[in-house]
Amino acid sequence: MSDNFQECYTTELGVAYCGDAAQTLAGVCESESVDLIVTSPPFALARPKEYGNHPSSTYVKWFQQFADVFWDILKPTGSLVIDLGGAWEPGAPTKSLYAFELLVSLCRRPTRPYLLAQDIYWHNPARLPSPAQWVTVNRVRLKDAVNTIWWLVKSPDAYADNAQVLRDYSPGMKRLLEKQEYNRGRRPSGHVIREGFTQDRGGAIAPNMLEIANTGNDRAYVAECRAKGLKPHPARFPDEVPRFFIDFLSKPGDLVVDPFAGSNVVGRVAEVAGRRWISVDIDEGYVQGSEARFHDLQRELSDPTGAAA
């Protein structure tokens, strides 16, 4: 075991490490062994955060070291999912282009270039108005409530199954399926509505806009961290976000990795979904605190009512 990383805890399906993500994953993962990497790395924010983040000017260069390792450990059929929040230029009501610069850099690398499978967007309707200076004080910008998620692959034939993430049909579609009455034929757009359109396929195909409120409803995790004198990770995304991609882009028994794990939401979701997982975070306190998510999970599994704290 390298001195640069250490195993902190294990579960039935996974293991959590503390260390640098590139060094750790290069040390513990075999070549082309990972089915899915889903992560929310530190954003390129103008104001430094306690969990560490790089400014826009150096962000792309900083990320390349991880991109190399991700490529090496991903299977040819694997996917890399990167959740990135918007960032603003210091002292100005203009947006940073870092997320797009990162995308272009990853897809235009002279060696080991990624392919953009799809751009996906996460709308958080519960997000507070920000940045406050431009939204609530000067009132010259709109609330920034959408994260960009790049879904990258090594091959166009990467595994995906959108039948695993179907949405409920709209009330109108449910009525259509019930009555089987629809004006078929060519639309002004050129689309042709055929007979199979009114076939019930179990749900609607999910769009590339995910609407998931992040209300921070993980009280058990926060309470256990504080009881141990550990600071909860301040940037936690709801489990519905990684659950969507784990269901969509992997199968039970597959290996899911989060290299910037924070409070290890991805590991917990993977455990529930029957996927093997590896998580890495460079902050030992955050890794120690993240174990609380699995104590909470055991309480849920042992509670016949399904109630969770």
C-alpha positions as CSV (number, residue, x, y, z in Angstrom):
1,M,0.0,0.0,0.0
2,S,1.4,3.4,-1.0
3,D,2.0,6.0,1.6
4,N,0.1,8.5,-0.6
5,F,-3.3,6.9,0.2
6,Q,-4.9,4.7,2.8
7,E,-8.0,2.5,3.1
8,C,-10.3,4.0,5.7
9,Y,-13.4,1.7,5.7
10,T,-15.1,-1.0,3.8
11,T,-18.7,-2.2,3.3
12,E,-20.1,-5.3,1.8
13,L,-19.7,-3.9,-1.7
14,G,-17.2,-1.0,-1.5
15,V,-14.1,0.6,0.0
16,A,-13.4,4.2,0.9
17,Y,-9.9,5.7,0.5
18,C,-8.2,8.8,1.7
19,G,-5.6,10.3,-0.7
20,D,-5.0,12.0,-3.9
21,A,-7.5,10.7,-6.5
22,A,-5.1,10.2,-9.3
23,Q,-2.5,8.4,-7.2
24,T,-5.1,6.3,-5.4
25,L,-7.0,5.1,-8.4
26,A,-3.8,4.3,-10.3
27,G,-2.7,2.2,-7.3
28,V,-5.9,0.3,-6.5
29,C,-7.7,-0.1,-9.9
30,E,-6.7,-2.4,-12.6
31,S,-6.5,-1.2,-16.2
32,E,-10.0,-1.0,-17.9
33,S,-11.8,-2.4,-14.8
34,V,-14.2,0.4,-14.0
35,D,-17.7,0.6,-15.5
36,L,-18.7,4.1,-14.4
37,I,-17.0,7.2,-12.9
38,V,-19.6,9.6,-11.5
39,T,-18.3,12.6,-9.6
40,S,-18.7,16.2,-8.7
41,P,-15.2,17.7,-8.4
42,P,-14.5,21.0,-6.7
43,F,-15.8,23.8,-8.9
44,A,-13.7,26.6,-10.3
45,L,-15.2,29.2,-7.9
46,A,-14.0,32.8,-7.6
47,R,-13.9,32.4,-3.8
48,P,-11.9,29.5,-2.3
49,K,-13.8,26.9,-0.4
50,E,-12.6,24.9,2.6
51,Y,-12.6,21.6,0.6
52,G,-10.2,23.1,-1.9
53,N,-10.8,24.3,-5.4
54,H,-8.7,25.7,-8.3
55,P,-9.4,29.0,-10.1
56,S,-10.6,29.0,-13.7
57,S,-7.2,30.0,-15.0
58,T,-5.6,26.7,-13.8
59,Y,-8.6,24.4,-13.6
60,V,-8.2,22.7,-17.0
61,K,-4.5,22.0,-16.4
62,W,-5.2,20.7,-12.9
63,F,-7.9,18.3,-14.1
64,Q,-5.8,16.6,-16.9
65,Q,-3.9,14.5,-14.4
66,F,-7.1,12.9,-13.3
67,A,-8.5,12.6,-16.9
68,D,-5.4,10.4,-17.7
69,V,-6.1,8.0,-14.9
70,F,-9.8,7.9,-15.5
71,W,-9.1,6.9,-19.1
72,D,-6.8,4.1,-18.1
73,I,-9.1,2.5,-15.5
74,L,-12.4,2.9,-17.5
75,K,-13.6,-0.1,-19.6
76,P,-14.0,0.6,-23.3
77,T,-17.8,0.5,-22.5
78,G,-17.5,2.7,-19.5
79,S,-18.7,6.3,-18.8
80,L,-17.3,9.4,-17.1
81,V,-19.9,11.7,-15.6
82,I,-18.8,15.1,-14.3
83,D,-21.1,17.4,-12.5
84,L,-20.0,21.1,-12.6
85,G,-21.6,24.1,-11.1
86,G,-21.5,27.5,-12.7
87,A,-18.8,30.0,-11.8
88,W,-18.6,33.8,-12.1
89,E,-15.7,36.0,-13.0
90,P,-14.3,37.9,-9.9
91,G,-16.0,41.2,-9.4
92,A,-18.1,41.1,-12.6
93,P,-21.6,39.8,-13.5
94,T,-20.2,37.6,-16.2
95,K,-19.8,33.8,-16.2
96,S,-16.6,31.8,-16.3
97,L,-16.2,29.5,-19.3
98,Y,-14.2,26.9,-17.3
99,A,-16.8,24.1,-17.7
100,F,-16.8,24.4,-21.5
101,E,-13.0,24.8,-21.6
102,L,-12.7,21.6,-19.7
103,L,-15.1,19.8,-22.0
104,V,-13.2,20.9,-25.1
105,S,-9.9,20.1,-23.6
106,L,-11.0,16.5,-22.7
107,C,-12.4,15.9,-26.2
108,R,-9.5,17.5,-28.1
109,R,-6.6,15.8,-26.3
110,P,-4.0,14.6,-28.7
111,T,-4.0,11.2,-27.0
112,R,-6.8,9.4,-25.1
113,P,-9.5,11.9,-26.2
114,Y,-13.0,11.5,-24.7
115,L,-16.2,11.7,-26.7
116,L,-19.2,13.7,-25.5
117,A,-22.1,11.2,-25.3
118,Q,-24.5,14.0,-24.2
119,D,-24.7,17.2,-22.3
120,I,-27.1,16.9,-19.3
121,Y,-28.4,19.7,-17.0
122,W,-29.5,19.5,-13.4
123,H,-32.0,22.1,-12.3
124,N,-32.1,22.6,-8.5
125,P,-35.4,24.5,-7.8
126,A,-34.4,24.7,-4.1
127,R,-31.2,26.7,-4.7
128,L,-31.0,30.0,-3.0
129,P,-30.6,33.2,-5.2
130,S,-27.0,33.5,-6.1
131,P,-24.6,35.2,-6.8
132,A,-26.2,37.6,-4.3
133,Q,-24.4,40.7,-5.5
134,W,-25.8,40.4,-9.0
135,V,-29.1,38.6,-8.3
136,T,-30.5,40.1,-5.1
137,V,-28.6,43.4,-4.6
138,N,-28.0,44.8,-8.1
139,R,-30.7,42.6,-9.6
140,V,-29.0,42.4,-13.0
141,R,-28.9,38.6,-13.3
142,L,-31.1,35.6,-12.8
143,K,-30.8,33.0,-10.1
144,D,-28.1,30.5,-11.0
145,A,-29.9,27.2,-10.5
146,V,-28.5,24.8,-13.1
147,N,-25.4,22.6,-13.1
148,T,-23.8,21.3,-16.2
149,I,-23.2,17.6,-16.4
150,W,-20.8,16.2,-19.0
151,W,-21.4,12.6,-19.9
152,L,-18.2,11.4,-21.6
153,V,-17.3,8.1,-23.1
154,K,-14.3,6.3,-24.7
155,S,-16.4,4.7,-27.4
156,P,-19.7,5.5,-29.1
157,D,-20.7,1.9,-28.0
158,A,-20.5,2.7,-24.3
159,Y,-23.1,0.9,-22.2
160,A,-26.4,2.8,-21.5
161,D,-30.0,1.8,-21.1
162,N,-32.6,4.5,-20.8
163,A,-35.3,2.0,-20.1
164,Q,-33.8,1.9,-16.6
165,V,-34.6,5.6,-15.9
166,L,-38.1,6.0,-17.4
167,R,-40.3,8.8,-16.1
168,D,-44.0,8.6,-15.3
169,Y,-46.2,9.4,-18.3
170,S,-47.8,12.8,-18.3
171,P,-51.6,12.9,-17.6
172,G,-52.2,13.7,-21.3
173,M,-50.1,10.7,-22.4
174,K,-51.9,8.4,-20.0
175,R,-55.3,9.5,-21.5
176,L,-53.9,8.9,-24.9
177,L,-52.8,5.4,-24.0
178,E,-56.2,4.7,-22.5
179,K,-58.3,5.9,-25.4
180,Q,-55.9,5.0,-28.2
181,E,-57.0,8.0,-30.2
182,Y,-54.3,10.1,-31.9
183,N,-54.0,12.2,-35.0
184,R,-51.2,10.3,-36.7
185,G,-49.3,11.5,-39.7
186,R,-46.7,14.1,-40.6
187,R,-46.3,17.1,-38.4
188,P,-45.1,20.6,-39.6
189,S,-41.7,19.8,-38.1
190,G,-41.4,16.8,-40.5
191,H,-41.8,14.2,-37.7
192,V,-44.1,11.3,-38.6
193,I,-46.3,9.9,-35.8
194,R,-46.7,6.2,-36.4
195,E,-48.8,3.4,-34.8
196,G,-46.2,2.5,-32.2
197,F,-46.4,6.0,-30.6
198,T,-49.4,4.9,-28.6
199,Q,-47.8,1.7,-27.2
200,D,-47.3,1.7,-23.5
201,R,-43.6,1.2,-22.9
202,G,-43.7,1.5,-19.1
203,G,-42.9,5.2,-19.0
204,A,-41.6,8.3,-20.8
205,I,-38.0,8.5,-21.9
206,A,-36.1,10.8,-19.5
207,P,-35.0,14.2,-20.9
208,N,-31.5,15.6,-20.5
209,M,-32.8,18.1,-18.0
210,L,-33.0,16.6,-14.5
211,E,-35.1,18.6,-12.0
212,I,-34.0,17.5,-8.5
213,A,-34.3,19.7,-5.5
214,N,-31.3,19.7,-3.2
215,T,-32.8,20.4,0.2
216,G,-29.9,18.9,2.2
217,N,-32.2,16.4,3.8
218,D,-29.5,14.1,5.2
219,R,-29.8,14.8,8.9
220,A,-28.5,11.5,10.1
221,Y,-25.2,12.1,8.3
222,V,-24.8,15.6,9.7
223,A,-25.8,14.6,13.2
224,E,-23.3,11.7,13.3
225,C,-20.5,13.9,12.0
226,R,-21.1,16.5,14.7
227,A,-21.3,13.8,17.4
228,K,-17.8,12.7,16.4
229,G,-16.5,16.2,16.2
230,L,-16.2,16.1,12.4
231,K,-17.3,18.8,10.1
232,P,-19.9,17.7,7.5
233,H,-18.9,18.3,3.9
234,P,-20.5,21.6,2.9
235,A,-21.2,20.7,-0.8
236,R,-23.4,17.6,-0.8
237,F,-25.6,16.7,-3.7
238,P,-28.9,14.7,-3.3
239,D,-28.7,11.0,-3.9
240,E,-31.2,11.2,-6.8
241,V,-28.4,12.7,-9.0
242,P,-25.9,9.8,-8.9
243,R,-28.8,7.3,-8.7
244,F,-30.0,8.4,-12.1
245,F,-26.6,7.8,-13.7
246,I,-25.9,4.6,-11.8
247,D,-29.2,3.2,-13.0
248,F,-28.7,4.5,-16.5
249,L,-25.1,3.7,-17.2
250,S,-24.3,0.6,-15.1
251,K,-25.7,-2.8,-14.2
252,P,-25.8,-4.7,-10.8
253,G,-22.4,-5.9,-9.9
254,D,-20.6,-3.3,-12.0
255,L,-17.8,-1.1,-10.4
256,V,-18.7,2.6,-9.8
257,V,-16.0,5.1,-8.8
258,D,-16.2,8.6,-7.2
259,P,-12.7,10.2,-7.2
260,F,-13.9,13.4,-5.4
261,A,-16.2,11.7,-3.0
262,G,-16.8,14.3,-0.3
263,S,-19.5,12.8,1.9
264,N,-19.7,9.7,-0.3
265,V,-23.2,10.0,-1.6
266,V,-22.2,8.0,-4.7
267,G,-20.9,5.1,-2.6
268,R,-24.0,4.9,-0.6
269,V,-26.3,5.0,-3.7
270,A,-24.1,2.4,-5.4
271,E,-24.3,0.1,-2.3
272,V,-28.1,0.3,-2.3
273,A,-28.2,-0.3,-6.1
274,G,-26.1,-3.5,-5.8
275,R,-23.0,-2.0,-7.5
276,R,-19.4,-2.4,-6.2
277,W,-17.9,1.0,-5.5
278,I,-14.6,2.8,-4.7
279,S,-14.6,6.3,-3.3
280,V,-11.6,8.6,-2.8
281,D,-11.3,12.0,-1.0
282,I,-8.1,13.8,-0.1
283,D,-9.5,15.1,3.2
284,E,-9.4,12.5,6.0
285,G,-12.1,14.2,8.1
286,Y,-14.5,14.1,5.2
287,V,-13.7,10.4,4.6
288,Q,-14.2,9.6,8.3
289,G,-17.5,11.5,8.3
290,S,-18.8,9.8,5.2
291,E,-18.8,6.4,7.0
292,A,-21.9,7.7,8.8
293,R,-23.9,7.3,5.6
294,F,-23.5,3.5,5.9
295,H,-24.5,3.4,9.5
296,D,-27.7,5.2,8.5
297,L,-28.1,2.6,5.7
298,Q,-27.9,-0.3,8.1
299,R,-30.5,1.3,10.3
300,E,-32.8,1.7,7.3
301,L,-32.3,-1.9,6.1
302,S,-32.9,-3.2,9.6
303,D,-36.1,-1.1,10.1
304,P,-39.1,-3.1,8.8
305,T,-41.1,0.1,8.4
306,G,-38.5,1.6,6.1
307,A,-38.3,4.8,8.1
308,A,-35.1,6.8,8.0
309,A,-33.8,9.5,10.3
